[in-house]
Amino acid sequence: MGLFDRIGRVVRANLNDMVSKAEDPEKILEQSILDMQEDLVQLRQAVARAIATQKRTEQQYNKNQSEANTWQQRAQLALQKGDEGLAREALQRKKTSGDTAAQLKSQLEVQNNQVQTLKRNLVALESKISEAKTKKDMLKARVQAAKANEQLQSTISSMNTGSAMGAFERMEEKVLELEARSQAAHELGGVDLESQFAALESGTDVDDELAAMKAQMLGGSAPDQQALPQGTTPVANTTQNVEVVDAELEELRRQLNQ
């Protein structure tokens, strides 16, 4: 393989690649329809010229045929008048016109066939153009749909959906965490309030008991004259009460230490 052949092939390959990349289906379809319509215009002009030529040939044929008939009548008239030479001349003119008419008739038949062929081609081309226009609209719609889908896929691919979904998940976790903290704070607040009330309630019993004990130590009685615990005997005097209280306090300290 020669060097120039290889260079030529490379150049042709690059040119074909450039042309293929530059081809826009919508523009190519439009240009194809325009080219076909130009061909249709040229074919119509050709049909019109052929029909015009056929008409002229037909007119010439009719003229020569009419002249041949006229010379035939003149030859008969001259022969009737006894002028044989004039009759011969008329017949000669008749022959010339008749030969020309015969040639024109043959040519007219050929032209008629050509005109019919051109008309059939014209009708076929018009049908193809109509079909091509319909296909062009369908193909353009498909091209536009394909481009739109390609653009959509490109947009979706360019979007960082993973990061966005990760952000949504993190925000959801934060919301759940905030809700949990709020619920815990509410529960803790309720427990603390209940504990305070329970302490107040329990504190009231202790205070009452403490007041009763103080009254006993002073020789008096509790405001409500509450009964002593089961198994406890009344004290006789203040000294005994103090001793009893000291003994109970000592026992209480011992139990608390244990």
Summary of the structure (lengths in Angstrom):
residues: 258
radius of gyration: 64.0
end to end distance: 112.8
largest distance: 202.3
contacts: 585
relative contact order: 0.05
helix: 88%
strand: 0%
